[in-house]
Amino acid sequence: MPQMPHGPRTKISDPAAQPPAELLSPLNPDDARAALIQAGLRGRLPGFEPLAGHTFRLDCDAIPFDYELLGEIHPADAGSRTTLRARRRPLMPWIFAVTLIFTVWPGVWLTDSLLDVYWTTYANWSKSMPWLTYAWYLPTTALPLPWLWRGLTRKSAAMAAESSHKMTDALRAVLAERP
């Protein structure tokens, strides 16, 4: 696949997908988990939520699509190894897509009825060509949607990447502390 001048191609659905980051800590997995829970309770790790076993999640600041940082603590030779990966939460993209669908399509009928009522020449045209409003309205509203989607996913991915770097630094500071 040819390289683009600005870097490798990414999927339009989630351009923030990156390989997981790893943090090494002198703490054993149980102590690392306890230290993270304590830091989360003190507000040093925003949105920290311990999950089953040695897994946890953190919130990443991103708009309009929310991301989360998922972490898993593994035993290592001299302490523990924590793997981190950012993941986009699936709910907001679905809400966004459904909202776009349910606002573009009814707009055809609304626009057609408004133009028929307030512009008599258009009403005469649409009587002879009932597809007239569809012919211009759908391309002007639906064609820009892939570019809109691409821009929003890139914007939220960039924000999530910046936020995950800050969270990784905060996690590194917590995991480097001795009990």
Salt bridges, closest charged atoms under 4 A:
GLU22 OE2 - ARG81 NH1 3.54
ASP30 OD1 - HIS54 NE2 2.76
GLU49 OE1 - ARG57 NH1 3.20
ASP59 OD1 - ARG57 NH2 2.44
ASP59 OD1 - ARG89 NH2 2.50
GLU68 OE1 - ARG57 NE 2.77
GLU68 OE2 - ARG87 NH2 2.20
GLU68 OE1 - ARG89 NE 3.49
GLU162 OE2 - LYS166 NZ 3.70
ASP169 OD1 - ARG172 NH1 3.14
GLU177 OE2 - ARG44 NH2 3.00
